[in-house]
Amino acid sequence: MCSSTGSGRVVPSSSVSPSRDSAAKLGFSDRVTLALIAHLLQRQGISEVVAGFLNISAKTRLGLLASAVVLTAAAGASAAPAGRTQHRLAPVRKAPTPAAKAPVQVPVATPAAAPAPGARNSSSGLNLPQNPTLFGAGIPSVVKASAIVNGEVITQTDIDQRLALLAIANGQPIPADQLETLRTQVLRNLIDETLQIQAAKAEKIDVSNDDIDKTVKRVASGVKQTPEQMADYLKARGSSIRSIRRQIEGELAWQRLQRQKIENSVNVGDDEVKAVIARMNAAKGTEEFHVGEIYLSANQGNDAQVQANMAKILDALKQGGSFVGYARQFSEASTAAVGGDLGWVRPEMLPEQLSAVLRTMGPGQISAPVKVQGGYSILAVQDTRKVLTADPRDAVLALKQISISFPKGTSPTAAEPVLQRFAAAAQGSGGCGGADKIAADFHGDVVTSDGVKLRDLPPALQQMMTPMQVGQATRPFGSIEDGVRVLVICGRDEGQSDTEAPTYDKVFAQLNEERVNLRSRRYLRDLRRDAVIEFR
């Protein structure tokens, strides 16, 4: 850099020190011209060219002087008029050797030139305005990267489509105040999913398109759709068939990797299995629970964030969110693929922190997040039963449902006389044979349903119908807005409960699964630790 002294002389700054020999080679005219150019160029903000100028050959120097004078004159010794772009010279670097013959090119930042008179502009036929006003929002970037996992990109679109899957599973939009927290957790799960697929490929485990197609077809048939119809359904709701295929690929890859790399290293001893069977026989008549779990791992660095995520998930579940849906999307346990289902367990089979909470819960209840080794868990109790004891709720029913509706805006007072007559008619129906007549008298509908498990009904109906016999009808239930109905029992088969201890193979499989689950968590933790992950 160069600086100007109070006398108007230009001297090199301390950052660049040309040699005395180089300066001595300059003639008087060169020095005068250099001083003039430096003074003018300094006003243009490019006095740094001077130091470089002192170190180039005379021939090159003369060419540069001529170019600089022309450019400086074009820019004007005084400030350029408003609206005119000022030309600036880039610093000139020292030539490789004094004998270099190639001319030194000085890059110049020039404005876009207007077309010469008579020159044809390719867009002239469009008659476009030179300074157009733009309307509307910019086009969003739907492929903006959010993370790169060992070189594989996860985009915002991937996150949005997976969130849409969660909303579909819940049957309702995700609350706005939970969106960002769930978005963060979805990204974390997509990272884990990517690591699992990559780990499977590293072990030469292949998940073919045929494997994925079969699962997609099975999922679609479960909702009475073809894969093509399901693809249209997902697209219309902000997701895509690609997103669900990716999730299926991740689940299949992880399951196969567990079988090959983890299950083969898990050992369950004969004595352990026999000890469990003995304990179950000793526990006959005690209570066991059908439990679901959502598990998120945590460490010192992210403990607070994981707690916040669990609180958001719990809030969503309390507002009617699908436990199975949230478990599939967020849980880091191996049971995520089956909606977090742990099956039937007794409290003592779980870690102490979870068993203490489970003993206080009943059917339909969801626990607060529980601190466990390595993270946090939310438990959901789907049902309870007595170990190795017959349960009347295992009964299988044949039912007729009679439903009636009310005009919109009907008040409870106006509906009360109708409800009383409806209840009396149902109790005196004489069984399912009179259901159609009652429906006709009240302008209602009848639906017949066989093979209904008593334990699958809502808890309030289970309690009411457990002692009921064939031919009896329930009390009316429902609402004036959505319709009121009664159930009439047409047939009842007492179910066969497991009154004997489970087989050796069943206990062995359960113990094996628990240990595979534990090792899978550790293996995924190691994959995260060794991964190269960039967030964008």
Helices and strands as residue ranges (DSSP letters): E 2-4, E 10-12, H 20-24, H 28-43, H 49-53, H 58-75, G 124-126, E 145-149, E 152-155, H 156-170, H 176-202, H 209-222, H 227-236, H 241-257, I 258-262, G 263-265, H 270-282, E 287-297, H 303-318, H 323-330, G 334-338, E 341-345, G 347-349, H 352-358, E 370-372, E 375-386, G 392-394, E 396-404, H 412-427, G 432-434, H 435-441, E 445-453, G 454-456, H 459-465, E 477-479, E 483-493, H 504-530, E 533-535
